[in-house]
Amino acid sequence: MLTLIWPIFFLSIRVESHFNFYITNHLQHDCLRFYSIRLNTLIKTEYCLRPTDHTHLITTDYFNTQEHNFTFHQLHQMNVTAYQLFIWSASIDLAEQYQHHIQQHNQSLQPNQLFYNCTQPWFGSRCQYSFQIDQLQPSIELKLNLPATNSTCYALLECDRGGSYLCLDWREICDGRIDCLNDGGIDEVHCFDLEINECQPNEYRCHNGLCIPEYYRTAEQITGACLDQSDAFNTLPCPTHGSPSSLFHCEENTCPPGRNTFSCGDGQCVEDYEQCDNGRHLMLFKSLIVQGNLSHNCWLALICLTRISHQIHETQCVEFFHSLDAIHHLHTCDDLIHFPITPVLYGHVHFLYRPKDVLEISISSALAPDYICYDERLCDYLSPTFRFESHACRHAHEMGFTMNAEYLSWKAIIDTVKPYFYGCNARYTDQYDPKHVSLYRCKNTSKYISKHRIVDNIVDCHLEDDERDFELSCSLDDPYRFGCSNRPLSAHTEGKNSDNILFNQICNGMIDLTPQSIDGRLQTDETKCDYWPCNTIYTRCNGVWDCPNGEDEENCRSSNCSHRHHLECTSPLNHTKICLSANQVRNGIVDCLGGLDEFHLCQTVNFYGGISYNFRCFDEAKCIDSSMICNGNDEISDVELCNEWTHYNLTELKSILCRISTLERVAFTLETSQIYPIIENQIMNRIPHLPSRLRNDGDEIIFPFKNVIASSPCTRGSSLYLRLGNTSYTSICMCPPNYYGNMCQYQNQRVSLTLTFLAINKHHIYAIFIKLIDDDDNHHRQEIQSYEQIIYVSKTTCGQPFDRYLLYSTRPKNLSRNYTIHIDVYDKISLEYISSWYFKVAFSFLPVNRLAVVLTLGTNRAVQSSSCSLPCEHGVCMKYMNEEKYFCECRRGWSGAECHIPIDCNDCSSDSKCVGNVKNRSICICPLGKFGSRCLLEHSCPVNYCRNGGQCVVTEK
């Protein structure tokens, strides 16, 4: 199949994008190359047809008779240039083929090659693709064979999760908990290598054990370079659609250290059994309600009583409870009920229930287990009371459950028992030396952890001794830890330090910091707030009174209150509308239904997510998750609501409580500023109005990207229509590099590379060539798996990070191989070689290898090494800039570790540099002013674009 990639252009207020359609050298499938601008950084992402294998690739023999076509010979006779073809939406490769035809003076073998002059909205080599079709055509036959789904899976590791509902997410590999029940937790095998990993003095050690250059930590990047985001000072919110501009920073990370350990599969992380925006938590709940060997009636009763679900088939559990014999179903159960039949936590924790008498059961709370069972090999500090099958078990009262206590949800039950398993091992066998200098042994257990986990605010040991060993923490001499003084060390049991609160928590009426002595006075985040503004871009019209008189909420919505500085709400006593005076707001007394006047009583703060406000009950100190009411469905039972709410149905309750403009407030950044309303209506938005669609130089295709994503039937990626005939079409999906499959439903193995260049000469232009190679070939072929090129202009992009994906040539990758990344730097004007860097792709068992590097670029060519012993047959021996390691720099037409393998470089133009070969296609580095895979096309800069002798440089085309 001819492989083509096409350019697409989009423009919006904050993100500017366009696309190219052209041939991708190493994938051999049609691709869309998206360019976007995010935070002043150009981002390139290729969306390609990435089938699971060639048998799943949709092909068509359709011959287009609807569009005008011209042969290369006819185009040449009409004096059409290759660049004109390009701006007329021809693919880059087709334009290059035509240019080659012109240069051959009509002696080429392609005089009858066809160019289809596509009409909007069609594009492609035969005008076979479109983002939209004319729905007014009555003869269209549409074959939609792609059901919409939001779930993606990592299918390159065979994982048994105890059922078919929940598949493995790549972020669950080496996350410190067993997710796969086969092969002793295959998802955690080899992961202890990360625990004992140590970094160089000029590196920062991420919480998961990986290393990044110290530069990324000290530079305070907005997005983190660590795979687990532990270096991030803040995180930007991710859009609900897969925008190319947010793809890398949203999805190339695992869950950050802390409580949010359940991966939603798209970059979002929540607590165990909390709600994911994309619904992945529902798959987790479905996996728990498998019937197994339970009798039907027993199974139904347990689903409702445990509150795993609020509905059975079409019947609400509330209706089920009202039936006369519902509770009696428990008598049909065995003497000891194992439910759910799959582990509820950490891949080995199970619950057992005894059959209950009717009088013992309360439907006002979730049914707590009678026994908790676990794997004794992983939790050797827990003494079992008895054994059930292969599990060690303990009574519920030994695991935090108390008599007559009410647990409002399944999550409340999980949260009760979870702390007892913090000290368990995550692997059955670890091949390591217990005397390893970087390890710490938890007291009274066999568990070892890295010393870097000491006093990190995350409990890893059963006795929590890892969070109390302050002397060991200080002895680590880690510059990124809290500075130790000569005074005795003690742990604060309450409060936070100043690095762990949001800016908009300062002077918000709630003390969030532990009092600290400053100038002889105890001070907090609420000290000296008299002149702190309360009506700001953070607080304006957020539905919460942040100012004492509520001025930040004035004129934000219609009100029936006749006086200023009054809050309109519903009384929980008589259920009528009331106007609450300012002195009754934020006084600690609930006067409004849902506690709308006392939001601070139920606020929660997440350093990564912002401040969330929940609802407060009137007659009890109970908080109700606002998202459960406002964002949930109609499956909420009365027992989860406040007593005074039973006066309303759920629709009425939502209309009263959820009219607040926002209940969750994220940290302010330039990216999130658009969601914050302006303070005064008369202040003009100084961002100029930009068209939502951008027309290119010619009469080309115009597609708004956001609409494409929103209506896409693809799990990830972009949906296209493929023309099968004159009046028949089907849907296909083009996937970004991190996904593959006919719906982009599978997660890909990859290297996620972030490069930052620091140049000595601020007026230099570099060509950067990056290749991922297999370094274990016995024939020293050093086969290139994939590659990327960057044009780096030091004056304009110094210190700017570049994010790139590198894919493996086989799926899955060969775990027995050692893969490395080579980065070669050339002078873009002369194409002379300058220098090279070498980086190992460590920890090959990880599905995603995150690599961040900083390179300082010079202008002087590296000197040939005289001490090299490599037999460079057709090249010269050179030394890497960052390693005591040598390599052969090959002359044109040769490749391999010893420059001993001939390659065909005829594809490259004579003035370009041929640097390798992939899939029998040459890799060419173009001189300044040329572009295309063969460097046959010339850039066209606007007339007089540069003044005073300046040089026009096009960095991407």
Secondary structure, 3 states (H helix, E strand, C coil): CCCCEEEEEEECCCCEEEEEEEECCCCCCEEEEEEEEECCEEEEEEEECCCCCHHHCCCCCCCCCCCEEEEHHHHHHCCCCHHHHHHCCCCHHHHHHHHHHHHCCCCCCCCCCEEEECCCCEECCCCCEECCCCCCCCCCEEECCCCCCCCCECCCCCCCCCCCCCCCCHHHCCCCCCCCCHHHCHHHCCCHHHHCCCCCCCEEECCCCCEEEHHHHHCCCCCCCCCCCCCCCCCCCCCCCCCCCCHHHHHCCCCCCCCCCEECCCCCEECCCCCCCCCHHHHHHHHHCCCCCCCHHHHHHHHHHHCCCCEECCEEHHHHHHCCCCHHHHHHCCCCEECCCCCCECCCEEEEECCCCHHHCCCCCCCCCCEEEECCCCCCCCCCCEEECCEEEEEHHHHCCCCCCCCCCHHHHHHHHHHHHCCCCCCCCCCCCCCCCCEEECCCCCCEEEHHHCCCCCCCCCCCHHHCCHHHHHHCCCCCCCCCCCCCCCCCCCCECHHHCCHHHCCCCCCCECCEEECCEEECCCCCCCCCCCCCCCCCCCCCCCCCCCHHHCCCCCCCCCCCCEEEEECCCCCCEEEEEHHHCCCCCCCCHHHCCCHHHHEEEECCCEEEECEECCCCCCEECHHHHHCCCCCCCHHHCCHHHHHCCHHHHHHHHCCCCCCEECCCCCCCHHHCCCCCCCCCCCCCCCCCCCCCCCCCCCCCHHHHHHCCCCCCCEEEEEECCCCEEEEEEEECCCEECCCCCEECCEEEEEEEEEECCCCCEEEEEEEEEECCCCCCCCCEEEEEEEEEEHHHHCCCEEEEEEECCCCCCCCCCCEEEEEEEEECCCCCEEEEEEEECCCCCCCEEEEEEEEEECCCCCCCCCCCCCCCCCEEEEECCCCCCEEEEECCCEECCCCCEECCCCCCCCCCEEEEEECCEEEEECCCCEECCCCCEECCCCCCCCCCCCCCCCCCC
